[in-house]
């Protein structure tokens, strides 16, 4: 496994509401013919959400709009205006109902954002967040 200190693009991107494309980068830690291990230069978070019985949203798209309304009222900015972007949301079966990958400029901004979800008056369920340490990506080769 070769070590490589060069930079690379991560295999994810985000298009903002105003159609600006955010490209994510990182420093290559290790690389093989099939995989690359990258230390991202941006901060990503994996959020696991479990809704309390009967407390999950009826409309997941509206739930994000409602969250933005709360952020705007509390901080004067939506999550996107705070630099926090949802990369992807998975609705899942099993232990968690939803898994979300977020990008934030730093952990302090993410903490302000997630505090709206964890407000003591909010009894929707529980959430657990894990900061992303590194990204493992499959190298596109002709035989894959």
Buried (B, 14 or more C-beta within 10 A) or exposed (E): EEEBEEEBEBBBEBEEEEEEEBEBEBBBBBBEEEEBBBEBEBBBBBBBBBBEEEEBBEEEEEBBEEBBEBBEEEBEBBBBEBBBBBBEBEEEEEEBBBBBBBBBEEEEBBEBBBEBBEEEEEEBBEBEBEEBEEBEBEEEEEEE
